[in-house]
Amino acid sequence: MWNLEDILGRINELDKLGGLRFMTIHVLNKGPKTGSEIIDAIQWHRKRVYEVLENHYPHQLRKVENGSLMSFKPSSGSVYPMLKKLVSEGLLIKRNDGKYELTEIGHETNNRIVGSISQNALTEPIDRSAIAIETALNEIDSYLSFLEDIKKEKLIIHEKRLENFMERLQNMKKSI
């Protein structure tokens, strides 16, 4: 199960490893943009990620906020040299109108990284019931792992209750 510190840590690590490159490719997948439009689009995406995290982890987010994630807007000093490098790598072209556009290789790179994640994942409503189900199943799996490690003689006094759980799970399985 993911916790907020893991998510923030991974976002920061992605930034350190070149997350700005990925975000640039990702925002250009929607269409050509100027450098300043790319900066604005990345800023919008980062703010949206923060809002999603804030909705799911409101109290925890306030505890771990240190500002590192929330440098929403990338600097032009980072973006423009990177754009030049992405052009030299063949992932982008710079058009005559000053807009940057993904090449076929750039589109393939984005699709390989994003995979089956919806291109509109941050703009579509979140299915909270799916998240709750996944969370509950992860918790059950963790507790089952714990119980499997316990000596059987300690579990014997809970045999009736365990049988009840199994029956309930079997009934749920039959209903799907």
N, CA, C and O atoms as a DFTB+ gen file, in Angstrom:
704 C
 N C O
     1  1       0.842      -1.181       0.000
     2  2       0.000       0.000       0.000
     3  2       0.883       1.238       0.000
     4  3       1.860       1.311       0.745
     5  1       0.545       2.188      -0.817
     6  2       1.291       3.427      -0.920
     7  2       0.901       4.355       0.216
     8  3      -0.266       4.427       0.602
     9  1       1.877       5.056       0.740
    10  2       1.554       6.130       1.673
    11  2       2.082       7.430       1.071
    12  3       2.826       7.420       0.091
    13  1       1.695       8.514       1.657
    14  2       2.014       9.817       1.086
    15  2       3.515      10.047       0.970
    16  3       3.977      10.588      -0.035
    17  1       4.286       9.646       1.977
    18  2       5.722       9.853       1.922
    19  2       6.327       9.123       0.730
    20  3       7.231       9.642       0.076
    21  1       5.821       7.897       0.442
    22  2       6.298       7.145      -0.724
    23  2       5.994       7.893      -2.015
    24  3       6.853       8.014      -2.889
    25  1       4.771       8.391      -2.129
    26  2       4.361       9.088      -3.351
    27  2       5.200      10.342      -3.555
    28  3       5.723      10.572      -4.645
    29  1       5.330      11.153      -2.507
    30  2       6.118      12.384      -2.625
    31  2       7.579      12.063      -2.930
    32  3       8.218      12.737      -3.737
    33  1       8.092      11.039      -2.283
    34  2       9.469      10.636      -2.534
    35  2       9.684      10.202      -3.972
    36  3      10.702      10.532      -4.581
    37  1       8.728       9.464      -4.512
    38  2       8.848       9.014      -5.905
    39  2       8.738      10.182      -6.879
    40  3       9.444      10.222      -7.887
    41  1       7.859      11.125      -6.584
    42  2       7.746      12.302      -7.453
    43  2       9.049      13.091      -7.432
    44  3       9.538      13.514      -8.479
    45  1       9.614      13.292      -6.240
    46  2      10.893      14.016      -6.138
    47  2      12.007      13.253      -6.853
    48  3      12.841      13.855      -7.529
    49  1      12.018      11.928      -6.703
    50  2      13.036      11.108      -7.366
    51  2      12.880      11.185      -8.882
    52  3      13.872      11.267      -9.606
    53  1      11.630      11.157      -9.367
    54  2      11.384      11.289     -10.804
    55  2      11.935      12.620     -11.307
    56  3      12.543      12.679     -12.376
    57  1      11.723      13.684     -10.541
    58  2      12.262      14.994     -10.927
    59  2      13.786      14.954     -11.007
    60  3      14.378      15.489     -11.945
    61  1      14.418      14.317     -10.019
    62  2      15.882      14.253     -10.011
    63  2      16.413      13.467     -11.204
    64  3      17.457      13.804     -11.763
    65  1      15.687      12.413     -11.595
    66  2      16.145      11.543     -12.676
    67  2      15.737      12.041     -14.059
    68  3      16.042      11.389     -15.058
    69  1      15.067      13.159     -14.136
    70  2      14.670      13.671     -15.438
    71  2      13.178      13.734     -15.618
    72  3      12.679      13.641     -16.739
    73  1      12.462      13.890     -14.536
    74  2      11.008      13.973     -14.607
    75  2      10.540      15.132     -15.455
    76  3       9.466      15.076     -16.054
    77  1      11.340      16.185     -15.510
    78  2      10.982      17.329     -16.344
    79  2      10.979      16.928     -17.817
    80  3      10.142      17.398     -18.588
    81  1      11.901      16.072     -18.201
    82  2      11.928      15.556     -19.582
    83  2      10.640      14.797     -19.873
    84  3       9.996      15.009     -20.900
    85  1      10.275      13.903     -18.947
    86  2       9.048      13.130     -19.153
    87  2       7.828      14.045     -19.210
    88  3       6.984      13.900     -20.095
    89  1       7.730      14.988     -18.268
    90  2       6.571      15.881     -18.246
    91  2       6.483      16.693     -19.535
    92  3       5.387      16.939     -20.040
    93  1       7.621      17.106     -20.064
    94  2       7.628      17.850     -21.323
    95  2       7.090      16.990     -22.457
    96  3       6.238      17.427     -23.231
    97  1       7.588      15.781     -22.547
    98  2       7.102      14.862     -23.585
    99  2       5.612      14.606     -23.389
   100  3       4.844      14.583     -24.351
   101  1       5.215      14.415     -22.147
   102  2       3.817      14.112     -21.842
   103  2       2.891      15.269     -22.232
   104  3       1.851      15.034     -22.847
   105  1       3.242      16.498     -21.892
   106  2       2.353      17.624     -22.230
   107  2       2.351      17.894     -23.732
   108  3       1.355      18.378     -24.269
   109  1       3.441      17.591     -24.410
   110  2       3.465      17.777     -25.867
   111  2       2.694      16.677     -26.595
   112  3       2.370      16.823     -27.773
   113  1       2.405      15.593     -25.908
   114  2       1.607      14.531     -26.522
   115  2       0.210      15.035     -26.876
   116  3      -0.452      14.480     -27.753
   117  1      -0.232      16.084     -26.197
   118  2      -1.551      16.678     -26.471
   119  2      -1.513      17.622     -27.662
   120  3      -2.563      17.993     -28.186
   121  1      -0.314      18.019     -28.101
   122  2      -0.196      18.912     -29.249
   123  2       0.964      19.868     -29.078
   124  3       1.503      20.007     -27.981
   125  1       1.355      20.537     -30.169
   126  2       2.501      21.454     -30.150
   127  2       2.290      22.623     -29.189
   128  3       1.172      23.098     -28.991
   129  1       3.400      23.070     -28.598
   130  2       3.356      24.193     -27.659
   131  2       4.655      24.983     -27.746
   132  3       5.696      24.458     -28.140
   133  1       4.573      26.245     -27.375
   134  2       5.784      27.056     -27.220
   135  2       6.435      26.677     -25.893
   136  3       5.841      25.967     -25.080
   137  1       7.634      27.147     -25.685
   138  2       8.316      26.873     -24.418
   139  2       7.522      27.360     -23.222
   140  3       7.408      26.645     -22.227
   141  1       6.970      28.565     -23.299
   142  2       6.205      29.088     -22.157
   143  2       4.901      28.313     -21.964
   144  3       4.449      28.148     -20.831
   145  1       4.295      27.839     -23.047
   146  2       3.093      27.003     -22.908
   147  2       3.429      25.659     -22.264
   148  3       2.625      25.102     -21.516
   149  1       4.614      25.148     -22.560
   150  2       5.067      23.900     -21.930
   151  2       5.239      24.117     -20.427
   152  3       4.801      23.294     -19.623
   153  1       5.865      25.209     -20.056
   154  2       6.059      25.528     -18.634
   155  2       4.705      25.631     -17.931
   156  3       4.525      25.087     -16.841
   157  1       3.759      26.327     -18.554
   158  2       2.423      26.473     -17.960
   159  2       1.708      25.128     -17.832
   160  3       1.052      24.860     -16.825
   161  1       1.840      24.281     -18.861
   162  2       1.175      22.968     -18.829
   163  2       1.772      22.083     -17.742
   164  3       1.043      21.374     -17.047
   165  1       3.085      22.119     -17.593
   166  2       3.734      21.329     -16.529
   167  2       3.290      21.852     -15.165
   168  3       3.004      21.069     -14.258
   169  1       3.232      23.165     -15.023
   170  2       2.773      23.760     -13.771
   171  2       1.341      23.284     -13.462
   172  3       1.046      22.918     -12.324
   173  1       0.466      23.286     -14.453
   174  2      -0.911      22.849     -14.252
   175  2      -0.954      21.386     -13.801
   176  3      -1.675      21.042     -12.865
   177  1      -0.176      20.526     -14.474
   178  2      -0.160      19.101     -14.110
   179  2       0.351      18.892     -12.692
   180  3      -0.223      18.110     -11.934
   181  1       1.417      19.581     -12.330
   182  2       1.954      19.424     -10.975
   183  2       0.952      19.884      -9.925
   184  3       0.807      19.244      -8.884
   185  1       0.264      20.981     -10.187
   186  2      -0.761      21.450      -9.246
   187  2      -1.887      20.430      -9.151
   188  3      -2.402      20.175      -8.062
   189  1      -2.270      19.852     -10.269
   190  2      -3.362      18.866     -10.272
   191  2      -2.964      17.614      -9.484
   192  3      -3.777      17.064      -8.741
   193  1      -1.723      17.168      -9.645
   194  2      -1.233      16.026      -8.861
   195  2      -1.315      16.354      -7.377
   196  3      -1.758      15.530      -6.576
   197  1      -0.885      17.563      -7.011
   198  2      -0.948      17.990      -5.615
   199  2      -2.391      17.971      -5.109
   200  3      -2.649      17.515      -3.995
   201  1      -3.329      18.462      -5.915
   202  2      -4.742      18.470      -5.509
   203  2      -5.268      17.059      -5.297
   204  3      -6.011      16.807      -4.348
   205  1      -4.886      16.135      -6.179
   206  2      -5.306      14.738      -6.022
   207  2      -4.742      14.185      -4.721
   208  3      -5.458      13.538      -3.957
   209  1      -3.458      14.438      -4.467
   210  2      -2.842      13.973      -3.219
   211  2      -3.526      14.604      -2.016
   212  3      -3.763      13.940      -1.007
   213  1      -3.843      15.890      -2.129
   214  2      -4.490      16.599      -1.028
   215  2      -5.872      16.008      -0.731
   216  3      -6.279      15.943       0.429
   217  1      -6.596      15.575      -1.776
   218  2      -7.908      14.945      -1.579
   219  2      -7.804      13.593      -0.889
   220  3      -8.682      13.222      -0.110
   221  1      -6.736      12.858      -1.173
   222  2      -6.595      11.516      -0.607
   223  2      -5.835      11.483       0.715
   224  3      -6.036      10.578       1.524
   225  1      -4.975      12.454       0.934
   226  2      -4.128      12.473       2.131
   227  2      -4.128      13.864       2.768
   228  3      -3.052      14.412       3.005
   229  1      -5.287      14.452       3.052
   230  2      -5.303      15.856       3.491
   231  2      -4.486      16.125       4.747
   232  3      -3.749      17.109       4.790
   233  1      -4.593      15.291       5.757
   234  2      -3.878      15.559       7.008
   235  2      -2.410      15.202       6.895
   236  3      -1.549      15.921       7.403
   237  1      -2.119      14.089       6.230
   238  2      -0.726      13.680       6.078
   239  2       0.052      14.661       5.225
   240  3       1.214      14.951       5.510
   241  1      -0.586      15.179       4.172
   242  2       0.112      16.084       3.271
   243  2       0.595      17.315       4.012
   244  3       1.705      17.790       3.771
   245  1      -0.212      17.827       4.897
   246  2       0.176      19.013       5.659
   247  2       1.379      18.716       6.562
   248  3       2.202      19.597       6.809
   249  1       1.478      17.470       7.055
   250  2       2.586      17.107       7.930
   251  2       3.906      17.014       7.168
   252  3       4.949      17.408       7.689
   253  1       3.867      16.493       5.931
   254  2       5.121      16.223       5.230
   255  2       5.491      17.287       4.209
   256  3       6.557      17.210       3.598
   257  1       4.637      18.269       4.016
   258  2       4.945      19.321       3.054
   259  2       6.258      19.988       3.432
   260  3       6.432      20.443       4.562
   261  1       7.161      20.039       2.497
   262  2       8.415      20.751       2.741
   263  2       8.754      21.676       1.592
   264  3       9.843      22.249       1.553
   265  1       7.835      21.827       0.662
   266  2       8.050      22.735      -0.450
   267  2       8.751      22.123      -1.641
   268  3       8.673      22.668      -2.742
   269  1       9.442      20.993      -1.451
   270  2      10.215      20.453      -2.568
   271  2       9.321      19.974      -3.701
   272  3       9.652      20.165      -4.871
   273  1       8.200      19.358      -3.375
   274  2       7.277      18.908      -4.410
   275  2       6.567      20.089      -5.047
   276  3       6.234      20.057      -6.231
   277  1       6.341      21.112      -4.275
   278  2       5.448      22.158      -4.721
   279  2       6.135      23.307      -5.442
   280  3       5.584      24.404      -5.531
   281  1       7.341      23.061      -5.960
   282  2       7.888      24.031      -6.889
   283  2       7.187      23.724      -8.213
   284  3       7.753      23.118      -9.123
   285  1       5.920      24.173      -8.279
   286  2       5.036      23.813      -9.380
   287  2       5.603      24.182     -10.746
   288  3       5.529      23.401     -11.695
   289  1       6.164      25.370     -10.831
   290  2       6.548      25.918     -12.128
   291  2       8.026      25.679     -12.395
   292  3       8.878      26.171     -11.655
   293  1       8.338      24.922     -13.453
   294  2       9.750      24.735     -13.777
   295  2      10.342      26.038     -14.306
   296  3       9.637      26.853     -14.901
   297  1      11.613      26.221     -14.090
   298  2      12.249      27.469     -14.530
   299  2      12.573      27.407     -16.022
   300  3      12.831      26.340     -16.578
   301  1      12.551      28.556     -16.637
   302  2      12.904      28.626     -18.054
   303  2      14.364      28.218     -18.250
   304  3      14.736      27.710     -19.308
   305  1      15.185      28.443     -17.226
   306  2      16.590      28.029     -17.289
   307  2      16.773      26.524     -17.313
   308  3      17.826      26.031     -17.720
   309  1      15.759      25.790     -16.881
   310  2      15.795      24.334     -16.961
   311  2      15.116      23.842     -18.236
   312  3      15.582      22.897     -18.872
   313  1      14.018      24.487     -18.601
   314  2      13.184      23.990     -19.696
   315  2      13.834      24.203     -21.064
   316  3      13.900      23.265     -21.858
   317  1      14.312      25.406     -21.355
   318  2      14.805      25.681     -22.703
   319  2      16.053      24.875     -23.094
   320  3      16.111      24.377     -24.219
   321  1      17.054      24.726     -22.209
   322  2      18.177      23.846     -22.572
   323  2      17.732      22.399     -22.777
   324  3      18.254      21.696     -23.642
   325  1      16.750      21.959     -21.961
   326  2      16.260      20.597     -22.100
   327  2      15.537      20.424     -23.439
   328  3      15.680      19.394     -24.097
   329  1      14.751      21.450     -23.843
   330  2      14.061      21.388     -25.139
   331  2      15.076      21.236     -26.272
   332  3      14.880      20.445     -27.195
   333  1      16.151      21.998     -26.187
   334  2      17.205      21.910     -27.203
   335  2      17.788      20.496     -27.254
   336  3      18.033      19.952     -28.331
   337  1      18.006      19.910     -26.075
   338  2      18.555      18.550     -26.005
   339  2      17.563      17.531     -26.566
   340  3      17.961      16.615     -27.285
   341  1      16.268      17.682     -26.243
   342  2      15.258      16.755     -26.763
   343  2      15.152      16.840     -28.283
   344  3      14.898      15.838     -28.952
   345  1      15.349      18.045     -28.825
   346  2      15.368      18.207     -30.289
   347  2      16.569      17.453     -30.862
   348  3      16.444      16.734     -31.853
   349  1      17.746      17.626     -30.223
   350  2      18.963      16.959     -30.733
   351  2      18.866      15.436     -30.617
   352  3      19.513      14.713     -31.374
   353  1      18.060      14.951     -29.672
   354  2      17.868      13.509     -29.498
   355  2      16.796      12.952     -30.439
   356  3      16.583      11.740     -30.488
   357  1      16.131      13.824     -31.178
   358  2      15.132      13.362     -32.131
   359  2      13.753      13.100     -31.542
   360  3      12.897      12.514     -32.205
   361  1      13.529      13.527     -30.299
   362  2      12.223      13.323     -29.676
   363  2      11.251      14.453     -29.998
   364  3      10.036      14.259     -29.976
   365  1      11.794      15.643     -30.299
   366  2      10.988      16.817     -30.626
   367  2      11.533      17.463     -31.890
   368  3      12.671      17.235     -32.301
   369  1      10.680      18.271     -32.485
   370  2      11.132      19.201     -33.516
   371  2      10.672      20.590     -33.098
   372  3       9.662      20.743     -32.411
   373  1      11.419      21.587     -33.516
   374  2      10.987      22.962     -33.293
   375  2      10.480      23.478     -34.634
   376  3      11.221      23.567     -35.613
   377  1       9.211      23.811     -34.645
   378  2       8.580      24.263     -35.879
   379  2       8.939      25.715     -36.168
   380  3       9.477      26.421     -35.316
   381  1       8.626      26.145     -37.394
   382  2       8.911      27.523     -37.799
   383  2       8.132      28.546     -36.978
   384  3       8.572      29.687     -36.834
   385  1       6.968      28.145     -36.434
   386  2       6.177      29.073     -35.620
   387  2       6.662      29.139     -34.178
   388  3       6.042      29.801     -33.346
   389  1       7.784      28.449     -33.871
   390  2       8.368      28.496     -32.536
   391  2       7.810      27.454     -31.585
   392  3       8.248      27.365     -30.438
   393  1       6.853      26.668     -32.044
   394  2       6.270      25.633     -31.178
   395  2       7.078      24.345     -31.310
   396  3       7.648      24.034     -32.356
   397  1       7.097      23.610     -30.193
   398  2       7.755      22.316     -30.167
   399  2       6.699      21.246     -30.382
   400  3       5.568      21.354     -29.910
   401  1       7.101      20.208     -31.110
   402  2       6.165      19.136     -31.434
   403  2       6.888      17.801     -31.282
   404  3       8.071      17.685     -31.600
   405  1       6.168      16.800     -30.795
   406  2       6.755      15.471     -30.671
   407  2       6.958      14.853     -32.047
   408  3       6.130      15.009     -32.945
   409  1       8.071      14.152     -32.195
   410  2       8.284      13.334     -33.382
   411  2       7.582      11.997     -33.137
   412  3       7.015      11.768     -32.068
   413  1       7.627      11.140     -34.117
   414  2       7.039       9.807     -33.936
   415  2       7.732       9.081     -32.779
   416  3       7.083       8.405     -31.981
   417  1       9.043       9.228     -32.699
   418  2       9.794       8.614     -31.594
   419  2       9.352       9.212     -30.259
   420  3       9.246       8.493     -29.265
   421  1       9.094      10.511     -30.227
   422  2       8.604      11.160     -29.005
   423  2       7.257      10.609     -28.571
   424  3       7.035      10.354     -27.387
   425  1       6.352      10.426     -29.539
   426  2       5.040       9.837     -29.214
   427  2       5.194       8.407     -28.701
   428  3       4.543       8.018     -27.731
   429  1       6.055       7.629     -29.350
   430  2       6.285       6.247     -28.917
   431  2       6.861       6.213     -27.502
   432  3       6.474       5.373     -26.690
   433  1       7.780       7.124     -27.211
   434  2       8.380       7.210     -25.873
   435  2       7.317       7.512     -24.835
   436  3       7.274       6.859     -23.792
   437  1       6.457       8.490     -25.098
   438  2       5.383       8.828     -24.163
   439  2       4.471       7.627     -23.945
   440  3       4.139       7.303     -22.805
   441  1       4.062       6.963     -25.025
   442  2       3.150       5.823     -24.895
   443  2       3.793       4.667     -24.140
   444  3       3.119       3.955     -23.396
   445  1       5.105       4.479     -24.334
   446  2       5.806       3.413     -23.613
   447  2       5.851       3.711     -22.116
   448  3       5.692       2.803     -21.299
   449  1       6.067       4.978     -21.749
   450  2       6.156       5.356     -20.334
   451  2       4.778       5.371     -19.690
   452  3       4.595       4.837     -18.596
   453  1       3.814       5.977     -20.362
   454  2       2.477       6.127     -19.791
   455  2       1.734       4.806     -19.812
   456  3       0.962       4.522     -18.896
   457  1       1.949       3.993     -20.831
   458  2       1.287       2.698     -20.923
   459  2      -0.210       2.822     -20.973
   460  3      -0.750       3.580     -21.779
   461  1      -0.891       2.078     -20.114
   462  2      -2.355       2.043     -20.146
   463  2      -2.996       3.143     -19.316
   464  3      -4.220       3.201     -19.207
   465  1      -2.175       4.024     -18.724
   466  2      -2.734       5.122     -17.942
   467  2      -3.459       6.061     -18.894
   468  3      -2.942       6.411     -19.955
   469  1      -4.637       6.454     -18.510
   470  2      -5.430       7.361     -19.331
   471  2      -4.702       8.673     -19.523
   472  3      -4.129       9.211     -18.576
   473  1      -4.719       9.191     -20.729
   474  2      -4.110      10.484     -21.006
   475  2      -4.810      11.598     -20.238
   476  3      -4.222      12.652     -19.997
   477  1      -6.071      11.368     -19.851
   478  2      -6.834      12.385     -19.138
   479  2      -7.006      12.031     -17.666
   480  3      -7.941      12.503     -17.018
   481  1      -6.110      11.204     -17.135
   482  2      -6.290      10.683     -15.776
   483  2      -6.448      11.773     -14.729
   484  3      -7.158      11.578     -13.742
   485  1      -5.802      12.916     -14.923
   486  2      -5.878      13.958     -13.910
   487  2      -7.062      14.893     -14.107
   488  3      -7.332      15.738     -13.255
   489  1      -7.770      14.749     -15.223
   490  2      -8.913      15.626     -15.448
   491  2     -10.228      14.883     -15.303
   492  3     -11.288      15.504     -15.223
   493  1     -10.169      13.553     -15.270
   494  2     -11.387      12.767     -15.115
   495  2     -11.694      12.598     -13.634
   496  3     -10.784      12.629     -12.805
   497  1     -12.976      12.419     -13.291
   498  2     -13.312      12.203     -11.879
   499  2     -12.638      10.931     -11.355
   500  3     -12.465       9.954     -12.084
   501  1     -12.270      10.970     -10.102
   502  2     -11.620       9.830      -9.471
   503  2     -12.684       8.867      -8.981
   504  3     -13.653       9.277      -8.341
   505  1     -12.508       7.588      -9.279
   506  2     -13.434       6.560      -8.809
   507  2     -13.012       6.170      -7.395
   508  3     -12.202       5.264      -7.202
   509  1     -13.570       6.861      -6.424
   510  2     -13.179       6.641      -5.027
   511  2     -13.518       5.231      -4.559
   512  3     -12.806       4.681      -3.719
   513  1     -14.585       4.631      -5.080
   514  2     -14.930       3.279      -4.647
   515  2     -13.864       2.290      -5.109
   516  3     -13.541       1.354      -4.376
   517  1     -13.315       2.474      -6.301
   518  2     -12.255       1.586      -6.779
   519  2     -11.009       1.722      -5.906
   520  3     -10.345       0.730      -5.606
   521  1     -10.698       2.947      -5.504
   522  2      -9.545       3.175      -4.625
   523  2      -9.791       2.530      -3.267
   524  3      -8.892       1.908      -2.701
   525  1     -11.012       2.677      -2.738
   526  2     -11.345       2.092      -1.432
   527  2     -11.278       0.568      -1.485
   528  3     -10.792      -0.067      -0.549
   529  1     -11.764      -0.015      -2.574
   530  2     -11.719      -1.477      -2.720
   531  2     -10.277      -1.950      -2.770
   532  3      -9.908      -2.905      -2.087
   533  1      -9.461      -1.280      -3.579
   534  2      -8.050      -1.653      -3.687
   535  2      -7.347      -1.528      -2.330
   536  3      -6.549      -2.387      -1.958
   537  1      -7.645      -0.468      -1.606
   538  2      -7.064      -0.265      -0.276
   539  2      -7.482      -1.378       0.667
   540  3      -6.646      -1.930       1.383
   541  1      -8.772      -1.716       0.678
   542  2      -9.278      -2.777       1.559
   543  2      -8.634      -4.118       1.224
   544  3      -8.232      -4.852       2.127
   545  1      -8.530      -4.447      -0.065
   546  2      -7.924      -5.719      -0.466
   547  2      -6.445      -5.767      -0.093
   548  3      -5.943      -6.818       0.305
   549  1      -5.745      -4.645      -0.219
   550  2      -4.343      -4.597       0.201
   551  2      -4.209      -4.828       1.700
   552  3      -3.300      -5.524       2.152
   553  1      -5.126      -4.236       2.470
   554  2      -5.109      -4.430       3.924
   555  2      -5.382      -5.896       4.282
   556  3      -4.695      -6.479       5.122
   557  1      -6.387      -6.475       3.637
   558  2      -6.718      -7.881       3.897
   559  2      -5.514      -8.758       3.569
   560  3      -5.168      -9.655       4.337
   561  1      -4.885      -8.501       2.442
   562  2      -3.718      -9.281       2.035
   563  2      -2.597      -9.165       3.071
   564  3      -1.945     -10.157       3.396
   565  1      -2.377      -7.966       3.581
   566  2      -1.341      -7.769       4.601
   567  2      -1.661      -8.545       5.868
   568  3      -0.787      -9.197       6.439
   569  1      -2.922      -8.475       6.310
   570  2      -3.316      -9.195       7.522
   571  2      -3.244     -10.705       7.327
   572  3      -2.865     -11.434       8.244
   573  1      -3.608     -11.176       6.132
   574  2      -3.492     -12.609       5.870
   575  2      -2.037     -13.057       5.941
   576  3      -1.731     -14.115       6.492
   577  1      -1.156     -12.258       5.390
   578  2       0.272     -12.586       5.470
   579  2       0.728     -12.663       6.926
   580  3       1.493     -13.553       7.297
   581  1       0.259     -11.738       7.736
   582  2       0.580     -11.738       9.161
   583  2       0.062     -13.023       9.819
   584  3       0.794     -13.696      10.544
   585  1      -1.208     -13.354       9.557
   586  2      -1.805     -14.539      10.184
   587  2      -1.141     -15.832       9.720
   588  3      -1.048     -16.791      10.486
   589  1      -0.680     -15.863       8.477
   590  2       0.007     -17.058       7.972
   591  2       1.324     -17.293       8.706
   592  3       1.788     -18.430       8.790
   593  1       1.923     -16.249       9.230
   594  2       3.196     -16.374       9.935
   595  2       3.034     -16.780      11.401
   596  3       4.010     -17.123      12.068
   597  1       1.811     -16.740      11.889
   598  2       1.561     -17.076      13.299
   599  2       1.498     -18.597      13.450
   600  3       0.991     -19.309      12.582
   601  1       2.023     -19.064      14.567
   602  2       1.983     -20.500      14.844
   603  2       0.535     -20.973      14.899
   604  3      -0.328     -20.308      15.473
   605  1       0.286     -22.116      14.302
   606  2      -1.079     -22.652      14.164
   607  2      -1.768     -22.850      15.516
   608  3      -2.979     -22.660      15.626
   609  1      -1.008     -23.229      16.538
   610  2      -1.633     -23.450      17.847
   611  2      -2.198     -22.160      18.449
   612  3      -3.102     -22.205      19.284
   613  1      -1.668     -21.024      18.029
   614  2      -2.209     -19.756      18.513
   615  2      -3.483     -19.362      17.764
   616  3      -4.288     -18.574      18.262
   617  1      -3.655     -19.913      16.575
   618  2      -4.836     -19.591      15.769
   619  2      -6.028     -20.512      16.062
   620  3      -7.171     -20.168      15.760
   621  1      -5.762     -21.655      16.638
   622  2      -6.818     -22.662      16.830
   623  2      -7.998     -22.111      17.639
   624  3      -9.142     -22.493      17.396
   625  1      -7.734     -21.230      18.585
   626  2      -8.839     -20.690      19.389
   627  2      -9.724     -19.732      18.585
   628  3     -10.802     -19.338      19.032
   629  1      -9.244     -19.365      17.383
   630  2     -10.005     -18.455      16.515
   631  2     -10.576     -19.187      15.293
   632  3     -10.990     -18.560      14.318
   633  1     -10.590     -20.502      15.361
   634  2     -10.999     -21.311      14.209
   635  2     -12.399     -20.952      13.708
   636  3     -12.601     -20.816      12.501
   637  1     -13.366     -20.797      14.615
   638  2     -14.743     -20.478      14.219
   639  2     -14.797     -19.153      13.465
   640  3     -15.467     -19.024      12.440
   641  1     -14.101     -18.207      13.984
   642  2     -14.102     -16.883      13.351
   643  2     -13.455     -16.923      11.966
   644  3     -13.950     -16.301      11.027
   645  1     -12.356     -17.651      11.844
   646  2     -11.693     -17.804      10.555
   647  2     -12.616     -18.503       9.548
   648  3     -12.662     -18.129       8.376
   649  1     -13.349     -19.518      10.017
   650  2     -14.308     -20.198       9.142
   651  2     -15.400     -19.240       8.680
   652  3     -15.825     -19.288       7.526
   653  1     -15.853     -18.373       9.576
   654  2     -16.854     -17.378       9.228
   655  2     -16.319     -16.437       8.139
   656  3     -17.028     -16.126       7.182
   657  1     -15.071     -15.989       8.287
   658  2     -14.472     -15.132       7.271
   659  2     -14.414     -15.844       5.917
   660  3     -14.745     -15.268       4.880
   661  1     -13.991     -17.095       5.952
   662  2     -13.886     -17.853       4.705
   663  2     -15.251     -17.991       4.031
   664  3     -15.364     -17.848       2.813
   665  1     -16.277     -18.266       4.819
   666  2     -17.628     -18.399       4.273
   667  2     -18.087     -17.082       3.637
   668  3     -18.660     -17.071       2.547
   669  1     -17.830     -16.000       4.323
   670  2     -18.209     -14.682       3.783
   671  2     -17.475     -14.387       2.476
   672  3     -18.076     -13.876       1.531
   673  1     -16.190     -14.704       2.418
   674  2     -15.418     -14.488       1.197
   675  2     -15.915     -15.368       0.055
   676  3     -15.982     -14.930      -1.093
   677  1     -16.263     -16.615       0.380
   678  2     -16.797     -17.508      -0.654
   679  2     -18.135     -16.995      -1.183
   680  3     -18.403     -17.084      -2.382
   681  1     -18.976     -16.459      -0.293
   682  2     -20.257     -15.881      -0.725
   683  2     -20.033     -14.659      -1.618
   684  3     -20.744     -14.465      -2.604
   685  1     -19.046     -13.844      -1.269
   686  2     -18.727     -12.693      -2.115
   687  2     -18.260     -13.153      -3.492
   688  3     -18.645     -12.578      -4.509
   689  1     -17.429     -14.192      -3.519
   690  2     -16.904     -14.693      -4.786
   691  2     -18.046     -15.220      -5.648
   692  3     -18.053     -15.001      -6.860
   693  1     -19.009     -15.909      -5.044
   694  2     -20.153     -16.449      -5.801
   695  2     -20.992     -15.324      -6.395
   696  3     -21.597     -15.498      -7.453
   697  1     -21.035     -14.181      -5.732
   698  2     -21.904     -13.091      -6.181
   699  2     -21.307     -12.277      -7.340
   700  3     -21.993     -11.447      -7.936
   701  1     -20.025     -12.519      -7.654
   702  2     -19.426     -11.765      -8.779
   703  2     -19.410     -12.567     -10.056
   704  3     -18.943     -12.079     -11.085
